[in-house]
Amino acid sequence: MYIGAHVSTAGGVERAPENARAIGANAFALFLKNQRRWFDKPYPPERVRRFKENLKRLGFSPEYILPHAGYLINLCSPDGEKAKKSFLALKDEVERAHLLGLKYINFHPGAHLNRYSEGEALKIIAERVNEIIDQTEGVVLVLETTAGQGSNLGYRFEHLAEIIERVEDKSRIGVCIDTCHIFAAGYDISTEGGYIKTFEQFEEIVGFEYLKGVHLNDSKTPLGSRKDRHAPLGEGYIGLTPFRLMVNDDRFRSVPLILETPEPERWREEIELLRGFQKANKGEVFEDKGFKPPFGV
């Protein structure tokens, strides 16, 4: 399994592979620019060269790196200026990923702000994804599931499937599942039965061929809360059950599993926890590091 976390790029994007290796990761996510700005300066050629060198030196493959686009992007914004900026900003993120030799850019689908129906908004998102694909090359645009806060789209698998259906080049579109988000949206993965049912639905509605990554997070809020509040693994309403199952599920073997839990100083321990679940499944001795789900899961 390829397991990591969303690591810092403080000091330059080329530091991300080093930061990932420091926590024992063999996959990682990162921001390609300041996530709270529309645009940023182009990368100096030296920075690009060093990023690629560090990837190779530390043994990271682009297939297991999941860059995250900025938070301002809303492809279906009803505000004309923000819609244009969102389009250009996401296009820039795609171009940055391509320059760094990466395969993916992960982004939130968007929010209609109660100015459109969900169907109209999904159509707009797909149209703009098609335009970006036409104007760029190589990089897969990865739609992230959301918790459904406010008017955010992507909280149902059907939303993702509809966008994918409208994208002309299916090789350039994919999906990232966030465990906290889908739980908050009403998909109960906290039990083995719920896990099985949820991913049966995902396979039927979207298809695992489109899965390009997973964000691993527990949830501070209950099932169906529609609130995006991440918790450390095993310390929220989800518990450890789905994470134990996922790292032993071959359907997730070829995608990066990325921690976005709120305490970076614990990422190494959480990665060891997940690796321990794999060892336990193989009959090896697993030392319990003290992760205890608080809700009896």
Backbone as numpy.savetxt, mean C-alpha at the origin, in Angstrom:
# Nx Ny Nz CAx CAy CAz Cx Cy Cz
8.60 -14.86 1.95 7.77 -13.67 1.95 8.64 -12.42 1.95
8.15 -11.39 1.29 8.88 -10.12 1.21 8.21 -9.13 2.16
8.88 -8.87 3.29 8.28 -8.12 4.38 9.15 -6.92 4.71
8.53 -5.76 4.90 9.27 -4.55 5.23 8.38 -3.50 5.84
8.77 -2.25 5.66 8.01 -1.13 6.23 8.17 0.08 5.35
7.35 1.10 5.64 7.46 2.37 4.92 8.56 3.20 5.60
9.74 3.20 4.99 10.92 3.77 5.63 11.14 5.23 5.26
11.94 5.89 6.08 12.25 7.30 5.90 13.21 7.51 4.73
13.07 8.68 4.07 14.04 9.11 3.06 14.77 10.37 3.51
14.78 10.62 4.81 15.52 11.77 5.33 16.97 11.67 4.91
17.49 12.76 4.35 18.85 12.75 3.84 18.95 12.37 2.38
17.81 12.04 1.77 17.81 11.70 0.36 17.17 10.36 0.09
16.55 10.24 -1.08 15.83 9.02 -1.44 16.77 7.81 -1.44
18.06 8.04 -1.67 19.02 6.94 -1.71 19.23 6.29 -0.35
18.76 6.93 0.72 18.91 6.36 2.06 17.87 5.28 2.37
16.79 5.25 1.59 15.70 4.32 1.88 16.14 2.86 1.91
16.92 2.37 0.93 17.35 0.96 1.02 18.16 0.66 2.27
19.01 1.59 2.69 19.81 1.40 3.91 18.90 1.34 5.14
17.90 2.22 5.18 16.97 2.23 6.31 16.16 0.94 6.37
15.80 0.40 5.20 15.06 -0.86 5.17 15.93 -2.02 5.64
17.16 -2.05 5.19 18.06 -3.14 5.60 18.31 -3.09 7.10
18.33 -1.90 7.69 18.61 -1.75 9.12 17.55 -2.38 10.01
16.34 -2.57 9.48 15.26 -3.20 10.27 15.03 -4.65 9.87
15.92 -5.19 9.05 15.80 -6.59 8.66 14.79 -6.85 7.57
14.48 -5.83 6.77 13.47 -5.95 5.72 14.07 -6.47 4.42
13.26 -7.15 3.62 13.65 -7.47 2.25 12.65 -6.88 1.25
11.83 -5.94 1.75 10.91 -5.15 0.93 10.74 -3.82 1.65
10.26 -2.79 0.94 10.00 -1.53 1.63 9.13 -0.62 0.78
8.59 0.40 1.45 7.87 1.49 0.79 8.58 2.78 1.14
8.29 3.82 0.36 8.90 5.13 0.59 8.09 6.18 -0.14
8.25 7.44 0.27 7.73 8.56 -0.50 8.83 9.00 -1.47
8.44 9.34 -2.68 9.40 9.77 -3.68 9.66 11.27 -3.64
8.85 11.99 -2.88 9.05 13.43 -2.63 8.25 13.76 -1.37
8.29 15.02 -0.97 7.51 15.44 0.19 6.04 15.12 -0.05
5.46 14.31 0.82 4.10 13.80 0.60 3.01 14.85 0.81
3.38 16.01 1.35 2.39 17.05 1.60 2.59 18.28 0.71
3.33 18.08 -0.37 3.50 19.12 -1.38 3.04 18.59 -2.73
2.57 19.50 -3.56 2.16 19.09 -4.90 3.38 18.67 -5.73
4.42 19.47 -5.68 5.57 19.23 -6.55 6.86 19.43 -5.77
7.96 18.93 -6.32 9.26 19.06 -5.69 10.32 19.15 -6.78
11.53 19.47 -6.38 12.62 19.58 -7.34 12.94 18.23 -7.96
13.41 18.23 -9.21 13.84 16.96 -9.82 15.01 16.36 -9.05
15.18 15.05 -9.15 16.32 14.40 -8.51 17.61 14.78 -9.24
18.67 15.12 -8.51 19.99 15.23 -9.14 20.42 13.86 -9.67
21.09 13.79 -10.80 21.52 12.49 -11.35 22.32 11.65 -10.35
23.12 12.30 -9.50 23.93 11.57 -8.53 23.04 10.83 -7.53
21.92 11.44 -7.16 21.00 10.82 -6.20 20.35 9.58 -6.81
19.98 9.68 -8.08 19.40 8.53 -8.78 20.41 7.39 -8.86
21.65 7.74 -9.22 22.69 6.72 -9.33 22.93 6.02 -8.00
22.98 6.77 -6.92 23.24 6.18 -5.61 22.07 5.33 -5.13
20.84 5.75 -5.44 19.67 4.93 -5.08 19.77 3.56 -5.75
20.04 3.56 -7.05 20.12 2.29 -7.78 21.29 1.43 -7.28
22.40 2.07 -6.97 23.55 1.33 -6.44 23.22 0.69 -5.09
22.53 1.44 -4.25 22.17 0.91 -2.92 21.19 -0.25 -3.03
20.25 -0.14 -3.96 19.33 -1.27 -4.18 20.10 -2.53 -4.53
21.00 -2.39 -5.48 21.77 -3.56 -5.95 22.69 -4.08 -4.85
23.38 -3.18 -4.18 24.33 -3.57 -3.15 23.65 -4.31 -1.99
22.45 -3.87 -1.65 21.75 -4.44 -0.49 20.76 -5.54 -0.87
20.66 -5.83 -2.17 19.88 -6.98 -2.61 18.39 -6.78 -2.70
17.94 -5.53 -2.92 16.51 -5.27 -3.06 16.10 -5.32 -4.53
14.98 -5.96 -4.79 14.43 -6.01 -6.14 13.30 -4.99 -6.28
13.23 -4.27 -7.41 12.14 -3.30 -7.63 10.74 -3.90 -7.50
10.62 -5.20 -7.69 9.31 -5.86 -7.58 8.76 -5.82 -6.16
9.64 -5.60 -5.19 9.22 -5.62 -3.78 9.39 -4.27 -3.11
9.33 -3.23 -3.93 9.38 -1.85 -3.44 8.10 -1.16 -3.89
7.40 -0.55 -2.93 6.08 0.02 -3.22 6.05 1.50 -2.85
6.50 2.38 -3.74 6.45 3.81 -3.45 5.03 4.29 -3.24
4.87 5.26 -2.35 3.56 5.82 -2.04 3.51 7.25 -2.54
2.48 7.59 -3.30 2.31 8.95 -3.81 1.85 9.89 -2.70
1.94 11.19 -2.97 1.60 12.21 -1.99 0.14 12.21 -1.60
-0.14 12.79 -0.45 -1.48 12.77 0.13 -2.43 13.80 -0.49
-1.92 14.77 -1.20 -2.79 15.82 -1.75 -3.55 15.36 -3.00
-3.08 14.31 -3.62 -3.64 13.88 -4.90 -5.08 13.38 -4.75
-5.97 13.94 -5.58 -7.37 13.53 -5.63 -7.82 13.62 -7.08
-7.73 12.50 -7.78 -7.99 12.51 -9.23 -9.40 12.90 -9.59
-10.35 12.76 -8.66 -11.74 13.12 -8.99 -12.18 14.38 -8.24
-11.22 15.24 -7.89 -11.58 16.48 -7.21 -12.53 17.30 -8.06
-13.60 17.83 -7.46 -14.52 18.70 -8.21 -13.96 20.11 -8.43
-12.86 20.41 -7.76 -12.17 21.70 -7.94 -11.24 21.58 -9.14
-11.48 22.36 -10.17 -10.73 22.24 -11.41 -9.23 22.37 -11.23
-8.82 23.36 -10.44 -7.38 23.57 -10.24 -6.75 22.40 -9.49
-7.44 21.91 -8.45 -6.89 20.78 -7.69 -6.90 19.50 -8.52
-7.89 19.36 -9.38 -7.93 18.18 -10.25 -6.74 18.19 -11.21
-6.42 19.37 -11.75 -5.28 19.48 -12.65 -3.97 19.22 -11.92
-3.83 19.81 -10.73 -2.62 19.59 -9.94 -2.48 18.11 -9.57
-3.61 17.47 -9.24 -3.58 16.05 -8.87 -3.08 15.21 -10.04
-3.59 15.50 -11.21 -3.17 14.78 -12.41 -1.67 14.94 -12.64
-1.20 16.18 -12.61 0.21 16.46 -12.88 1.10 15.89 -11.77
0.63 15.96 -10.53 1.42 15.44 -9.41 1.57 13.93 -9.50
0.48 13.22 -9.83 0.58 11.76 -9.95 1.44 11.38 -11.16
1.29 12.12 -12.23 2.15 11.87 -13.40 3.62 12.04 -13.02
3.93 13.07 -12.23 5.29 13.30 -11.77 5.78 12.14 -10.91
4.91 11.62 -10.05 5.28 10.48 -9.21 5.62 9.26 -10.08
4.82 9.05 -11.12 5.08 7.93 -12.04 6.45 8.11 -12.71
6.72 9.33 -13.14 8.00 9.60 -13.82 9.18 9.45 -12.87
9.00 9.85 -11.60 10.08 9.67 -10.61 10.34 8.18 -10.37
9.28 7.40 -10.23 9.43 5.97 -10.02 10.19 5.34 -11.19
9.81 5.73 -12.40 10.46 5.18 -13.59 11.94 5.56 -13.64
12.25 6.79 -13.29 13.64 7.26 -13.28 14.48 6.44 -12.30
13.89 6.06 -11.17 14.60 5.29 -10.15 14.64 3.79 -10.46
14.01 3.39 -11.56 13.98 1.98 -11.94 12.97 1.16 -11.17
11.93 1.82 -10.62 10.92 1.13 -9.84 9.71 0.76 -10.71
8.90 -0.17 -10.21 7.80 -0.72 -11.00 6.44 -0.16 -10.65
6.29 0.41 -9.43 4.96 0.76 -8.94 4.91 2.17 -8.39
3.68 2.72 -8.38 3.38 3.90 -7.56 1.99 3.67 -6.96
1.93 3.72 -5.64 0.70 3.46 -4.91 0.00 4.78 -4.57
-1.31 4.85 -4.77 -2.03 6.10 -4.48 -3.46 5.80 -4.04
-4.06 6.76 -3.35 -5.45 6.65 -2.93 -6.34 7.08 -4.10
-7.41 6.35 -4.38 -8.21 6.64 -5.57 -8.76 8.06 -5.63
-9.28 8.58 -4.51 -9.82 9.94 -4.52 -11.11 10.05 -3.74
-11.60 11.28 -3.63 -12.83 11.58 -2.89 -13.71 12.49 -3.73
-15.00 12.17 -3.82 -15.90 12.96 -4.68 -16.45 14.20 -3.98
-16.24 14.31 -2.64 -16.64 15.48 -1.86 -18.13 15.80 -2.02
-18.91 14.75 -2.27 -20.38 14.87 -2.40 -20.82 15.75 -3.56
-19.94 15.88 -4.54 -20.28 16.65 -5.75 -20.64 15.75 -6.92
-20.27 14.48 -6.84 -20.61 13.50 -7.86 -21.19 12.27 -7.17
-21.79 11.40 -7.96 -22.12 10.07 -7.47 -20.84 9.25 -7.45
-20.85 8.14 -6.69 -19.68 7.27 -6.69 -19.36 6.79 -8.10
-20.37 6.43 -8.84 -20.15 5.93 -10.20 -19.48 6.96 -11.09
-19.94 8.21 -11.02 -19.34 9.27 -11.82 -17.89 9.50 -11.43
-17.64 9.49 -10.12 -16.28 9.72 -9.63 -15.34 8.61 -10.06
-15.79 7.37 -10.00 -14.95 6.25 -10.42 -14.62 6.34 -11.91
-15.57 6.80 -12.69 -15.34 6.98 -14.12 -14.28 8.05 -14.37
-14.36 9.16 -13.62 -13.38 10.24 -13.76 -11.98 9.75 -13.39
-11.88 9.00 -12.29 -10.59 8.47 -11.86 -9.99 7.60 -12.96
-10.79 6.70 -13.51 -10.29 5.80 -14.56 -9.85 6.58 -15.79
-10.61 7.61 -16.16 -10.23 8.41 -17.33 -8.87 9.07 -17.12
-8.64 9.58 -15.92 -7.37 10.27 -15.66 -6.22 9.29 -15.51
-6.50 8.10 -14.98 -5.47 7.05 -14.96 -5.09 6.68 -16.39
-6.07 6.55 -17.27 -5.78 6.24 -18.67 -4.90 7.31 -19.30
-5.18 8.59 -19.01 -4.37 9.67 -19.57 -2.94 9.60 -19.07
-2.77 9.34 -17.77 -1.42 9.24 -17.21 -0.67 8.07 -17.83
-1.34 6.95 -17.98 -0.71 5.78 -18.60 -0.28 6.11 -20.02
-1.13 6.84 -20.77 -0.80 7.21 -22.15 0.43 8.11 -22.23
0.66 8.90 -21.18 1.73 9.90 -21.20 3.00 9.46 -20.48
3.01 8.24 -19.97 4.17 7.73 -19.23 4.48 6.31 -19.70
5.50 5.71 -19.10 5.82 4.34 -19.49 6.25 3.50 -18.29
5.96 2.21 -18.39 6.55 1.23 -17.50 5.90 1.02 -16.15
5.57 2.09 -15.44 5.18 1.99 -14.03 3.70 1.60 -13.91
3.41 0.70 -12.96 2.04 0.27 -12.67 1.43 1.20 -11.64
0.24 1.73 -11.91 -0.48 2.59 -10.97 -1.29 1.69 -10.04
-1.02 1.78 -8.74 -1.57 0.85 -7.76 -2.60 1.56 -6.88
-3.85 1.15 -7.00 -4.95 1.72 -6.24 -4.97 1.13 -4.83
-4.98 1.97 -3.82 -5.01 1.49 -2.44 -6.44 1.46 -1.90
-6.78 0.39 -1.21 -8.07 0.35 -0.52 -8.09 1.43 0.56
-9.26 1.96 0.84 -9.40 3.01 1.85 -10.38 2.56 2.94
-10.40 3.33 4.03 -11.32 3.04 5.13 -12.72 3.58 4.85
-12.83 4.46 3.84 -14.13 5.03 3.52 -14.49 6.26 4.32
-13.47 6.95 4.84 -13.74 8.19 5.57 -14.34 9.23 4.63
-15.33 9.97 5.13 -15.92 11.02 4.32 -16.44 10.48 3.00
-15.99 11.09 1.92 -16.44 10.66 0.59 -15.34 9.92 -0.17
-14.36 9.38 0.57 -13.27 8.64 -0.07 -13.78 7.39 -0.75
-13.30 7.15 -1.95 -13.62 5.95 -2.71 -12.55 4.89 -2.48
-12.86 3.66 -2.85 -11.90 2.57 -2.69 -12.14 1.74 -1.44
-13.25 1.99 -0.74 -13.52 1.23 0.48 -14.29 -0.06 0.20
-14.70 -0.25 -1.05 -15.30 -1.51 -1.46 -14.47 -2.11 -2.60
-14.33 -3.41 -2.61 -13.59 -4.06 -3.70 -14.22 -3.73 -5.05
-15.54 -3.52 -5.05 -16.23 -3.19 -6.30 -15.73 -1.87 -6.89
-15.36 -0.91 -6.05 -14.82 0.36 -6.56 -13.54 0.12 -7.36
-12.65 -0.69 -6.79 -11.39 -0.97 -7.46 -11.64 -1.72 -8.77
-12.56 -2.68 -8.72 -12.86 -3.47 -9.92 -13.41 -2.60 -11.03
-14.23 -1.61 -10.66 -14.82 -0.74 -11.70 -13.75 0.13 -12.35
-12.83 0.65 -11.56 -11.75 1.44 -12.14 -10.91 0.56 -13.06
-10.53 -0.63 -12.58 -9.72 -1.54 -13.40 -10.42 -1.87 -14.70
-11.72 -2.11 -14.62 -12.49 -2.44 -15.83 -12.39 -1.34 -16.88
-12.32 -0.09 -16.44 -12.29 1.06 -17.36 -10.88 1.42 -17.83
-9.85 0.85 -17.19 -8.47 1.14 -17.60 -8.14 0.29 -18.83
-7.63 0.95 -19.85 -7.42 0.26 -21.12 -6.23 -0.69 -21.09
-5.13 -0.26 -20.51 -3.93 -1.11 -20.44 -3.90 -1.78 -19.07
-4.41 -3.00 -19.00 -4.53 -3.70 -17.72 -3.17 -4.05 -17.12
-2.11 -4.01 -17.91 -0.78 -4.31 -17.38 -0.22 -3.15 -16.56
-0.91 -1.99 -16.59 -0.41 -0.81 -15.90 -1.29 -0.42 -14.72
-2.14 -1.33 -14.25 -3.01 -1.02 -13.12 -2.97 -2.17 -12.12
-3.02 -1.83 -10.83 -2.98 -2.84 -9.78 -3.65 -2.34 -8.52
-3.54 -3.14 -7.46 -4.24 -2.86 -6.20 -3.30 -3.12 -5.03
-3.41 -2.28 -3.99 -2.76 -2.51 -2.70 -3.85 -2.61 -1.64
-3.81 -3.68 -0.86 -4.76 -3.86 0.24 -4.13 -3.34 1.52
-4.85 -2.47 2.24 -4.43 -2.05 3.57 -5.33 -2.75 4.57
-4.73 -3.54 5.48 -5.54 -4.36 6.38 -6.39 -3.52 7.34
-5.83 -2.42 7.84 -6.63 -1.54 8.70 -7.79 -0.95 7.92
-7.51 -0.50 6.71 -8.54 0.16 5.90 -9.70 -0.78 5.59
-9.38 -2.00 5.15 -10.49 -2.89 4.77 -11.30 -3.30 5.99
-10.63 -3.47 7.13 -11.36 -3.79 8.36 -12.28 -2.64 8.76
-11.76 -1.41 8.71 -12.58 -0.24 9.04 -13.72 -0.06 8.05
-13.52 -0.56 6.83 -14.56 -0.46 5.80 -15.61 -1.56 5.92
-15.38 -2.54 6.82 -16.39 -3.57 7.05 -16.02 -4.98 6.68
-14.80 -5.20 6.20 -14.35 -6.56 5.87 -13.70 -7.16 7.12
-14.35 -8.14 7.72 -13.88 -8.67 9.00 -12.82 -9.74 8.78
-11.55 -9.33 8.88 -10.44 -10.26 8.72 -9.88 -10.73 10.06
-10.57 -10.40 11.15 -10.04 -10.67 12.49 -10.12 -12.13 12.90
-10.89 -12.94 12.18 -10.99 -14.37 12.45 -10.57 -15.15 11.21
-10.25 -16.41 11.41 -9.85 -17.23 10.26 -10.97 -17.33 9.23
-12.21 -17.51 9.72 -13.33 -17.58 8.80 -13.54 -16.29 8.03
-13.40 -15.15 8.74 -13.55 -13.85 8.09 -12.45 -13.59 7.09
-11.24 -14.00 7.42 -10.10 -13.87 6.50 -10.38 -14.63 5.21
-10.80 -15.88 5.37 -11.08 -16.72 4.19 -12.17 -16.09 3.33
-13.25 -15.65 3.96 -14.36 -15.05 3.22 -13.93 -13.77 2.51
-13.19 -12.91 3.20 -12.78 -11.63 2.61 -11.95 -11.84 1.36
-11.00 -12.76 1.43 -10.12 -12.92 0.27 -10.72 -13.78 -0.83
-11.75 -14.54 -0.49 -12.56 -15.15 -1.54 -13.30 -14.06 -2.31
-13.84 -13.08 -1.58 -14.52 -11.95 -2.23 -13.54 -11.16 -3.09
-12.35 -10.91 -2.55 -11.35 -10.16 -3.32 -11.01 -10.88 -4.62
-10.82 -12.19 -4.54 -10.49 -12.95 -5.75 -11.63 -12.88 -6.77
-12.86 -12.99 -6.28 -14.02 -12.99 -7.18 -14.25 -11.62 -7.81
-14.08 -10.56 -7.03 -14.43 -9.22 -7.50 -13.28 -8.52 -8.22
-12.06 -8.64 -7.68 -10.89 -7.96 -8.25 -9.95 -8.94 -8.92
-9.50 -9.94 -8.19 -8.57 -10.94 -8.72 -7.16 -10.73 -8.18
-6.55 -11.79 -7.71 -5.21 -11.69 -7.14 -4.16 -11.32 -8.17
-4.48 -11.46 -9.45 -3.50 -11.06 -10.46 -3.24 -9.56 -10.43
-4.14 -8.80 -9.82 -3.96 -7.35 -9.73 -3.32 -6.92 -8.40
-3.10 -7.84 -7.47 -2.54 -7.48 -6.18 -1.04 -7.21 -6.31
-0.63 -5.99 -5.97 0.77 -5.58 -6.09 1.42 -5.28 -4.74
0.64 -5.27 -3.66 1.22 -5.01 -2.35 0.16 -5.03 -1.28
0.62 -5.12 -0.01 -0.27 -5.09 1.14 0.35 -4.19 2.19
-0.45 -3.31 2.79 -0.04 -2.54 3.95 -0.54 -3.26 5.19
0.38 -3.61 6.08 0.05 -4.37 7.28 -0.15 -3.42 8.45
-1.38 -3.34 8.94 -1.71 -2.48 10.07 -2.84 -3.11 10.88
-2.75 -3.02 12.20 -3.91 -3.30 13.03 -4.75 -2.03 13.07
-5.93 -2.09 13.68 -6.85 -0.97 13.69 -7.20 -0.53 15.10
-7.09 0.77 15.36 -7.47 1.32 16.66 -8.98 1.46 16.81
-9.71 1.31 15.72 -11.16 1.48 15.76 -11.85 0.18 15.32
-13.10 -0.02 15.73 -13.78 -1.30 15.49 -14.13 -1.53 14.02
-14.55 -2.75 13.75 -15.01 -3.16 12.43 -16.08 -2.20 11.92
-15.92 -1.73 10.68 -16.92 -0.88 10.06 -16.93 0.55 10.54
-15.91 0.98 11.26 -15.88 2.34 11.82 -15.71 3.41 10.75
-15.20 3.03 9.59 -14.87 3.96 8.50 -13.85 5.01 8.95
-12.98 4.64 9.89 -11.92 5.54 10.36 -10.56 4.90 10.14
-9.62 5.68 9.65 -8.28 5.21 9.33 -7.36 5.51 10.51
-7.25 4.54 11.43 -6.42 4.71 12.62 -5.57 3.46 12.82
-4.30 3.54 12.43 -3.43 2.38 12.48 -2.98 2.08 13.91
-2.79 0.80 14.19 -2.27 0.34 15.49 -1.17 -0.68 15.24
-0.26 -0.86 16.21 0.74 -1.92 16.08 0.07 -3.28 15.94
0.76 -4.21 15.31 0.19 -5.54 15.09 -0.18 -6.20 16.42
-1.42 -6.69 16.49 -1.88 -7.38 17.68 -2.35 -6.49 18.80
-2.35 -5.17 18.58 -2.73 -4.25 19.63 -3.95 -3.41 19.26
-4.74 -3.94 18.33 -5.96 -3.26 17.93 -7.10 -4.24 17.82
-8.15 -3.84 17.15 -9.35 -4.66 17.03 -9.19 -5.82 16.05
-8.15 -5.80 15.22 -7.96 -6.89 14.27 -7.29 -8.08 14.94
-6.25 -7.83 15.74 -5.50 -8.93 16.36 -4.50 -9.54 15.39
-3.88 -10.63 15.80 -2.78 -11.22 15.04 -3.22 -12.26 14.02
-4.45 -12.75 14.12 -4.88 -13.87 13.27 -4.63 -13.66 11.78
-5.06 -12.55 11.16 -4.87 -12.44 9.71 -3.41 -12.31 9.30
-2.58 -11.76 10.16 -1.17 -11.60 9.83 -0.46 -12.96 9.87
-0.83 -13.80 10.83 -0.31 -15.16 10.88 -0.72 -15.94 9.63
-1.97 -15.78 9.23 -2.46 -16.48 8.05 -1.81 -15.96 6.77
-1.66 -14.64 6.68 -1.18 -14.04 5.43 0.25 -14.44 5.11
1.12 -14.47 6.11 2.52 -14.79 5.82 2.72 -16.27 5.51
1.65 -17.06 5.65 1.69 -18.46 5.27 0.74 -18.77 4.11
0.32 -17.73 3.42 -0.64 -17.84 2.32 0.09 -17.58 1.01
0.19 -18.58 0.17 0.97 -18.46 -1.07 0.45 -17.36 -2.00
-0.79 -16.95 -1.85 -1.33 -15.89 -2.71 -0.63 -14.55 -2.45
0.02 -14.44 -1.30 0.70 -13.19 -0.95 2.22 -13.30 -1.07
2.69 -14.41 -1.62 4.13 -14.67 -1.63 4.89 -13.74 -2.57
4.27 -13.28 -3.63 5.00 -12.52 -4.64 4.78 -11.01 -4.56
4.22 -10.53 -3.42 3.98 -9.09 -3.29 4.64 -8.57 -2.02
5.05 -7.30 -2.00 5.62 -6.73 -0.78 4.56 -6.55 0.30
4.90 -6.99 1.52 4.04 -6.81 2.69 4.66 -5.73 3.54
4.01 -4.58 3.62 4.63 -3.36 4.13 3.97 -2.89 5.42
4.74 -2.83 6.50 4.25 -2.27 7.76 4.09 -0.76 7.65
2.93 -0.28 8.10 2.72 1.16 8.28 2.27 1.43 9.72
2.63 0.53 10.60 2.24 0.67 12.00 2.90 1.91 12.61
2.31 2.47 13.68 2.67 3.83 14.10 3.93 3.99 14.96
4.65 2.90 15.22 5.85 3.01 16.06 7.05 2.44 15.30
7.73 3.27 14.51 8.85 2.78 13.69 9.93 2.05 14.47
10.12 2.42 15.73 11.15 1.77 16.53 10.82 0.29 16.80
9.60 -0.12 16.51 9.19 -1.51 16.71 9.13 -2.31 15.41
9.48 -1.70 14.29 9.34 -2.40 13.02 10.19 -3.66 12.94
11.42 -3.60 13.45 12.25 -4.80 13.42 11.57 -5.93 14.21
11.03 -5.61 15.36 10.34 -6.63 16.17 9.12 -7.18 15.44
8.38 -6.29 14.77 7.18 -6.74 14.06 7.55 -7.62 12.87
8.65 -7.28 12.19 9.11 -8.13 11.10 9.52 -9.49 11.65
10.21 -9.51 12.79 10.59 -10.78 13.42 9.36 -11.57 13.83
8.34 -10.88 14.32 7.08 -11.54 14.67 6.49 -12.26 13.47
6.43 -11.57 12.34 5.86 -12.15 11.12 6.70 -13.31 10.61
8.02 -13.16 10.67 8.90 -14.26 10.28 8.69 -15.45 11.23
8.46 -15.14 12.49 8.20 -16.20 13.46 6.96 -16.99 13.14
5.93 -16.32 12.63 4.71 -17.02 12.23 5.01 -18.01 11.11
5.91 -17.65 10.20 6.30 -18.57 9.14 7.02 -19.78 9.71
7.96 -19.53 10.63 8.71 -20.63 11.23 7.79 -21.57 12.00
6.84 -20.97 12.74 5.91 -21.78 13.53 5.09 -22.69 12.63
4.72 -22.18 11.46 3.93 -22.96 10.53 4.73 -24.13 9.96
6.06 -23.99 9.95 6.93 -25.06 9.44 7.35 -26.01 10.56
6.82 -25.80 11.76 7.13 -26.68 12.86 8.37 -26.29 13.64
8.93 -25.10 13.33 10.11 -24.65 14.06 9.68 -23.98 15.36
10.60 -23.87 16.29 10.31 -23.22 17.56 10.21 -21.72 17.35
9.15 -21.11 17.85 8.94 -19.67 17.74 8.92 -19.06 19.13
9.82 -18.14 19.35 9.88 -17.46 20.64 8.88 -16.32 20.65
7.90 -16.38 21.55 6.90 -15.32 21.69 7.56 -14.07 22.24
7.53 -12.98 21.44 8.18 -11.73 21.83 7.32 -10.85 22.73
6.14 -11.36 23.08 5.32 -10.60 24.00 4.22 -9.79 23.34
3.93 -10.03 22.05 2.84 -9.34 21.37 1.53 -9.99 21.80
0.71 -9.28 22.50 -0.53 -9.83 23.03 -1.73 -9.03 22.54
-2.62 -9.63 21.75 -3.80 -8.90 21.33 -4.68 -8.53 22.52
-5.12 -7.28 22.63 -5.84 -6.84 23.82 -7.33 -7.18 23.82
-7.83 -7.67 22.70 -9.27 -7.89 22.62 -9.64 -9.36 22.53
-8.75 -10.22 22.99 -9.06 -11.65 23.05 -9.00 -12.37 21.74
-8.37 -11.76 20.72 -8.27 -12.42 19.42 -7.19 -13.48 19.49
